């Protein structure tokens, strides 16, 4: 009596793979927390006037904002396509692109953060260490190569011009 849906509903597309948008948002939140922890650690060490730190934090900021744009757009498009009844393949491909882009953004933010704080930041009990460790683990989603192949299959089989592919 307490069941939601029917057996097998969890694995139906686009809801199963489309869920990647939700976990990508959580991953991006981890990158943002790492950005905040990096800034706090640099401030506590008196290193905020260093030109290299400024450029690293600037890059981290624009990467995170571009990730926010991916998440926002993916959510809006998934809602729009569901309302219109568009094919599930389009939603899955876009969710997979979002997942892939967010992973790349997070990995780059982590690299920049590591360079900013050095080995000191990677030691316990600093919040930076825990956030970095958790994000490293959470970014390891299954089948990243298959995800890229699915995106490629969608775009190769879809004859729409690149500009209109996602509209």
Backbone as CSV, one residue per row, in Angstrom:
resi,resn,N_x,N_y,N_z,CA_x,CA_y,CA_z,C_x,C_y,C_z
1,UNK,0.806,-1.209,0.000,0.000,0.000,0.000,0.844,1.266,0.000
2,UNK,2.106,1.152,0.415,2.973,2.331,0.508,3.903,2.477,-0.693
3,UNK,3.692,1.712,-1.734,4.573,1.766,-2.899,4.356,3.053,-3.691
4,UNK,5.444,3.577,-4.213,5.388,4.717,-5.127,5.689,4.175,-6.510
5,UNK,4.712,4.172,-7.375,4.921,3.669,-8.724,4.765,2.169,-8.801
6,UNK,5.338,1.620,-9.866,5.221,0.194,-10.155,6.618,-0.421,-10.229
7,UNK,6.695,-1.750,-10.116,8.009,-2.388,-10.243,8.693,-1.968,-11.546
8,UNK,9.959,-1.622,-11.446,10.747,-1.217,-12.602,10.699,0.267,-12.922
9,UNK,9.816,1.030,-12.267,9.720,2.467,-12.535,11.037,3.193,-12.277
10,UNK,11.766,2.761,-11.271,13.023,3.429,-10.912,13.996,3.466,-12.093
11,UNK,13.975,2.427,-12.919,14.937,2.306,-14.015,14.428,2.856,-15.341
12,UNK,13.227,3.390,-15.365,12.674,3.928,-16.615,13.327,5.257,-16.954
13,UNK,13.570,5.443,-18.244,14.149,6.692,-18.725,13.023,7.676,-19.040
14,UNK,13.237,8.929,-18.891,14.501,9.597,-18.615,14.782,9.794,-17.136
15,UNK,13.897,9.277,-16.275,14.014,9.577,-14.852,15.255,8.972,-14.215
16,UNK,15.650,7.780,-14.650,16.826,7.148,-14.045,18.098,7.934,-14.367
17,UNK,18.439,8.071,-15.643,19.648,8.803,-16.020,19.487,10.303,-15.827
18,UNK,18.262,10.797,-15.976,18.011,12.219,-15.756,18.305,12.639,-14.329
19,UNK,18.310,11.685,-13.418,18.658,11.966,-12.026,20.092,12.442,-11.868
20,UNK,20.892,12.286,-12.898,22.274,12.763,-12.859,22.321,14.271,-12.622
21,UNK,21.290,14.973,-13.028,21.256,16.422,-12.799,21.266,16.707,-11.302
22,UNK,20.540,15.909,-10.538,20.496,16.118,-9.083,21.845,15.831,-8.438
23,UNK,22.485,14.705,-8.779,23.757,14.440,-8.118,24.847,15.373,-8.621
24,UNK,24.736,15.858,-9.858,25.704,16.846,-10.344,25.579,18.145,-9.549
25,UNK,24.356,18.502,-9.180,24.154,19.706,-8.356,24.811,19.537,-6.991
26,UNK,24.722,18.357,-6.424,25.365,18.096,-5.135,26.888,18.166,-5.283
27,UNK,27.400,17.593,-6.359,28.847,17.650,-6.601,29.316,19.094,-6.737
28,UNK,28.583,19.889,-7.482,28.953,21.293,-7.643,28.898,22.015,-6.301
29,UNK,27.948,21.663,-5.467,27.901,22.223,-4.114,29.155,21.882,-3.332
30,UNK,29.698,20.690,-3.548,30.959,20.313,-2.908,32.110,21.173,-3.401
31,UNK,32.133,21.463,-4.701,33.176,22.335,-5.254,33.056,23.740,-4.676
32,UNK,31.836,24.197,-4.505,31.630,25.521,-3.916,32.080,25.549,-2.456
33,UNK,31.804,24.477,-1.716,32.275,24.392,-0.330,33.802,24.380,-0.283
34,UNK,34.424,23.705,-1.244,35.883,23.685,-1.313,36.430,25.076,-1.633
35,UNK,35.758,25.785,-2.516,36.119,27.176,-2.813,36.071,28.020,-1.538
36,UNK,34.982,27.905,-0.787,34.848,28.675,0.459,35.916,28.293,1.474
37,UNK,36.205,26.988,1.594,37.230,26.532,2.535,38.615,27.012,2.100
38,UNK,38.868,27.048,0.809,40.150,27.551,0.299,40.315,29.018,0.645
39,UNK,39.290,29.778,0.387,39.325,31.221,0.680,39.532,31.462,2.180
40,UNK,38.839,30.698,3.010,38.973,30.855,4.463,40.384,30.505,4.923
41,UNK,40.945,29.431,4.384,42.294,29.021,4.779,43.330,30.046,4.323
42,UNK,43.188,30.543,3.103,44.123,31.566,2.614,44.025,32.838,3.455
43,UNK,42.830,33.202,3.833,42.641,34.380,4.682,43.310,34.173,6.034
44,UNK,43.130,32.999,6.628,43.720,32.721,7.941,45.247,32.697,7.893
45,UNK,45.814,32.400,6.714,47.275,32.357,6.564,47.828,33.694,6.051
46,UNK,46.944,34.677,5.827,47.397,35.980,5.357,47.928,35.957,3.937
47,UNK,47.326,35.117,3.077,47.840,34.955,1.714,46.869,35.439,0.646
48,UNK,45.985,36.370,0.988,44.983,36.799,0.008,45.483,37.878,-0.943
49,UNK,46.645,38.464,-0.685,47.171,39.501,-1.569,48.102,38.945,-2.648
50,UNK,48.375,37.670,-2.611,49.256,37.037,-3.582,48.565,36.973,-4.949
51,UNK,49.243,37.419,-6.000,48.662,37.454,-7.345,48.250,36.057,-7.832
52,UNK,49.038,35.037,-7.544,48.711,33.689,-7.990,47.450,33.178,-7.301
53,UNK,47.309,33.501,-6.017,46.097,33.090,-5.303,44.875,33.786,-5.889
54,UNK,45.024,35.049,-6.212,43.905,35.788,-6.804,43.464,35.152,-8.117
55,UNK,44.417,34.778,-8.955,44.042,34.195,-10.250,43.425,32.808,-10.078
56,UNK,43.928,32.032,-9.126,43.332,30.709,-8.888,41.892,30.846,-8.393
57,UNK,41.678,31.748,-7.441,40.326,31.926,-6.912,39.384,32.496,-7.979
58,UNK,39.918,33.359,-8.836,39.094,33.888,-9.929,38.656,32.756,-10.852
59,UNK,39.576,31.873,-11.205,39.224,30.752,-12.074,38.220,29.835,-11.390
60,UNK,38.433,29.569,-10.109,37.483,28.738,-9.370,36.090,29.371,-9.390
61,UNK,36.028,30.685,-9.225,34.737,31.385,-9.188,34.009,31.260,-10.523
62,UNK,34.721,31.465,-11.642,34.008,31.379,-12.913,33.669,29.942,-13.286
63,UNK,34.472,28.989,-12.850,34.131,27.587,-13.083,32.853,27.209,-12.336
64,UNK,32.769,27.606,-11.082,31.583,27.291,-10.290,30.353,27.961,-10.886
65,UNK,30.496,29.209,-11.322,29.351,29.886,-11.937,28.945,29.203,-13.235
66,UNK,29.901,28.747,-14.026,29.518,28.035,-15.250,28.820,26.721,-14.898
67,UNK,29.244,26.080,-13.821,28.551,24.879,-13.354,27.119,25.183,-12.949
68,UNK,26.921,26.307,-12.270,25.565,26.713,-11.900,24.702,26.922,-13.137
69,UNK,25.294,27.460,-14.185,24.549,27.653,-15.428,24.169,26.315,-16.057
70,UNK,25.079,25.347,-16.022,24.770,24.004,-16.521,23.591,23.406,-15.749
71,UNK,23.657,23.471,-14.411,22.615,22.865,-13.574,21.271,23.538,-13.821
72,UNK,21.278,24.868,-13.844,20.040,25.612,-14.056,19.428,25.278,-15.415
73,UNK,20.242,25.295,-16.441,19.747,25.000,-17.785,19.249,23.564,-17.893
74,UNK,19.987,22.631,-17.329,19.578,21.220,-17.392,18.231,21.017,-16.706
75,UNK,18.042,21.638,-15.562,16.767,21.504,-14.860,15.612,22.099,-15.653
76,UNK,15.833,23.286,-16.210,14.778,23.933,-17.001,14.433,23.120,-18.246
77,UNK,15.462,22.626,-18.932,15.212,21.854,-20.151,14.502,20.536,-19.833
78,UNK,14.924,19.862,-18.772,14.272,18.602,-18.406,12.795,18.833,-18.095
79,UNK,12.492,19.902,-17.381,11.091,20.230,-17.086,10.321,20.539,-18.365
80,UNK,10.932,21.331,-19.241,10.280,21.710,-20.510,10.019,20.492,-21.379
81,UNK,11.020,19.631,-21.520,10.877,18.465,-22.382,9.849,17.489,-21.813
82,UNK,9.809,17.365,-20.481,8.826,16.476,-19.860,7.414,17.008,-20.125
83,UNK,7.234,18.320,-20.009,5.929,18.945,-20.246,5.490,18.761,-21.692
84,UNK,6.428,18.899,-22.633,6.111,18.759,-24.057,5.994,17.305,-24.493
85,UNK,6.498,16.395,-23.664,6.471,14.985,-24.026,7.560,14.598,-25.010
86,UNK,8.665,15.388,-25.058,9.775,15.042,-25.955,10.372,13.696,-25.559
87,UNK,11.104,13.139,-26.491,11.700,11.828,-26.281,12.670,11.845,-25.090
88,UNK,12.736,10.720,-24.413,13.588,10.577,-23.243,15.068,10.699,-23.605
89,UNK,15.428,10.297,-24.828,16.836,10.305,-25.232,17.465,11.694,-25.120
90,UNK,16.708,12.711,-25.458,17.226,14.088,-25.394,17.525,14.468,-23.943
91,UNK,16.619,14.155,-23.036,16.821,14.469,-21.618,18.017,13.707,-21.060
92,UNK,18.113,12.438,-21.405,19.227,11.622,-20.920,20.555,12.161,-21.447
93,UNK,20.607,12.501,-22.724,21.852,13.025,-23.303,22.247,14.337,-22.634
94,UNK,21.285,15.212,-22.398,21.613,16.498,-21.774,22.025,16.303,-20.317
95,UNK,21.349,15.405,-19.619,21.746,15.100,-18.240,23.164,14.527,-18.213
96,UNK,23.489,13.681,-19.185,24.839,13.123,-19.255,25.878,14.196,-19.572
97,UNK,25.526,15.145,-20.448,26.457,16.260,-20.716,26.670,17.078,-19.450
98,UNK,25.597,17.325,-18.730,25.690,18.106,-17.492,26.569,17.380,-16.485
99,UNK,26.334,16.107,-16.326,27.124,15.288,-15.397,28.613,15.353,-15.743
100,UNK,28.912,15.240,-17.032,30.298,15.252,-17.488,30.934,16.621,-17.285
101,UNK,30.216,17.676,-17.636,30.739,19.032,-17.460,30.986,19.341,-15.989
102,UNK,30.066,18.946,-15.130,30.220,19.219,-13.693,31.408,18.442,-13.130
103,UNK,31.602,17.220,-13.565,32.771,16.463,-13.097,34.065,17.190,-13.477
104,UNK,34.152,17.635,-14.724,35.352,18.354,-15.171,35.551,19.651,-14.381
105,UNK,34.469,20.363,-14.142,34.546,21.605,-13.366,35.046,21.309,-11.952
106,UNK,34.468,20.305,-11.324,34.865,19.966,-9.958,36.325,19.533,-9.876
107,UNK,36.757,18.719,-10.827,38.156,18.272,-10.821,39.111,19.454,-10.968
108,UNK,38.769,20.397,-11.822,39.620,21.583,-11.999,39.604,22.459,-10.746
109,UNK,38.445,22.644,-10.132,38.369,23.420,-8.887,39.217,22.754,-7.813
110,UNK,39.159,21.439,-7.725,39.963,20.720,-6.734,41.452,20.938,-6.979
111,UNK,41.865,20.862,-8.233,43.274,21.061,-8.571,43.734,22.464,-8.183
112,UNK,42.932,23.463,-8.503,43.283,24.844,-8.159,43.321,25.038,-6.644
113,UNK,42.365,24.435,-5.949,42.328,24.540,-4.492,43.562,23.894,-3.868
114,UNK,43.946,22.729,-4.368,45.143,22.045,-3.866,46.385,22.914,-4.044
115,UNK,46.513,23.530,-5.199,47.657,24.404,-5.449,47.646,25.608,-4.523
116,UNK,46.463,26.085,-4.200,46.355,27.265,-3.346,46.767,26.984,-1.912
117,UNK,46.345,25.854,-1.372,46.582,25.603,0.060,47.754,24.672,0.326
118,UNK,48.212,23.947,-0.677,49.348,23.052,-0.492,49.028,21.877,0.418
119,UNK,50.069,21.187,0.843,49.911,19.990,1.672,49.242,20.299,3.000
120,UNK,49.468,21.477,3.526,48.883,21.849,4.822,47.361,21.731,4.792
121,UNK,46.760,22.135,3.703,45.308,22.086,3.603,44.737,20.686,3.505
122,UNK,45.563,19.723,3.126,45.086,18.351,2.948,45.215,17.506,4.209
123,UNK,45.590,18.133,5.316,45.746,17.393,6.569,44.544,17.616,7.477
124,UNK,44.256,16.579,8.236,43.204,16.695,9.240,43.697,17.602,10.350
125,UNK,42.854,18.294,11.024,41.391,18.288,11.056,40.770,19.430,10.256
126,UNK,41.485,20.007,9.328,40.951,21.149,8.591,39.710,20.752,7.781
127,UNK,38.717,21.642,7.715,37.514,21.357,6.913,37.866,21.090,5.450
128,UNK,38.901,21.753,4.953,39.331,21.574,3.570,39.586,20.102,3.272
129,UNK,40.282,19.430,4.168,40.648,18.026,3.956,39.413,17.150,3.813
130,UNK,38.442,17.331,4.668,37.229,16.514,4.628,36.427,16.787,3.362
131,UNK,36.266,18.051,3.020,35.507,18.411,1.819,36.193,17.836,0.583
132,UNK,37.504,17.981,0.518,38.288,17.463,-0.615,38.138,15.942,-0.727
133,UNK,38.255,15.256,0.393,38.138,13.793,0.406,36.741,13.357,-0.019
134,UNK,35.717,13.992,0.526,34.339,13.622,0.183,34.037,13.886,-1.288
135,UNK,34.471,15.024,-1.799,34.210,15.349,-3.198,34.961,14.394,-4.127
136,UNK,36.190,14.045,-3.775,36.949,13.073,-4.561,36.173,11.767,-4.684
137,UNK,35.636,11.310,-3.576,34.875,10.065,-3.565,33.579,10.200,-4.355
138,UNK,32.858,11.283,-4.142,31.537,11.436,-4.745,31.601,11.676,-6.250
139,UNK,32.725,12.163,-6.744,32.858,12.365,-8.194,32.998,11.052,-8.958
140,UNK,33.303,9.974,-8.272,33.514,8.690,-8.945,32.184,8.023,-9.236
141,UNK,31.474,8.540,-10.205,30.210,7.955,-10.656,30.519,6.842,-11.655
142,UNK,29.582,5.902,-11.806,29.848,4.762,-12.688,29.841,5.135,-14.174
143,UNK,30.640,4.422,-14.910,30.633,4.396,-16.385,30.785,5.761,-17.060
144,UNK,31.835,6.530,-16.726,31.987,7.821,-17.391,32.228,7.696,-18.897
145,UNK,32.925,6.664,-19.328,33.164,6.475,-20.768,31.870,6.125,-21.494
146,UNK,31.049,5.284,-20.881,29.762,4.939,-21.488,28.853,6.164,-21.552
147,UNK,28.968,7.034,-20.568,28.184,8.271,-20.558,28.552,9.133,-21.758
148,UNK,29.840,9.293,-22.001,30.289,10.054,-23.170,29.846,9.395,-24.473
149,UNK,29.931,8.082,-24.526,29.502,7.370,-25.734,28.009,7.570,-25.987
150,UNK,27.208,7.595,-24.919,25.768,7.830,-25.081,25.489,9.233,-25.614
151,UNK,26.235,10.217,-25.135,26.085,11.582,-25.647,26.430,11.596,-27.141
152,UNK,27.561,10.982,-27.478,27.993,10.926,-28.875,26.994,10.222,-29.765
153,UNK,26.413,9.139,-29.282,25.412,8.419,-30.064,24.206,9.312,-30.332
154,UNK,23.754,10.035,-29.302,22.600,10.915,-29.487,22.888,11.984,-30.534
155,UNK,24.042,12.646,-30.425,24.316,13.750,-31.355,24.602,13.246,-32.773
156,UNK,25.165,12.053,-32.888,25.418,11.516,-34.227,24.142,11.045,-34.919
157,UNK,23.204,10.519,-34.168,21.956,10.027,-34.761,20.940,11.138,-34.977
158,UNK,21.146,12.281,-34.331,20.207,13.400,-34.453,20.708,14.320,-35.556
159,UNK,19.928,14.500,-36.600,20.354,15.301,-37.736,20.187,16.798,-37.557
160,UNK,19.742,17.234,-36.396,19.519,18.647,-36.135,20.846,19.406,-36.110
161,UNK,20.856,20.625,-36.631,22.054,21.476,-36.545,22.464,21.641,-35.089
162,UNK,23.760,21.804,-34.883,24.285,21.932,-33.522,23.615,23.019,-32.703
163,UNK,23.308,24.139,-33.356,22.690,25.246,-32.637,21.292,24.895,-32.116
164,UNK,20.597,24.043,-32.837,19.222,23.700,-32.490,19.087,22.351,-31.782
165,UNK,20.187,21.685,-31.568,20.162,20.327,-31.027,19.418,20.227,-29.699
166,UNK,19.529,21.231,-28.862,18.951,21.171,-27.511,17.741,22.069,-27.338
167,UNK,17.169,22.539,-28.434,15.995,23.429,-28.343,14.725,22.684,-28.676
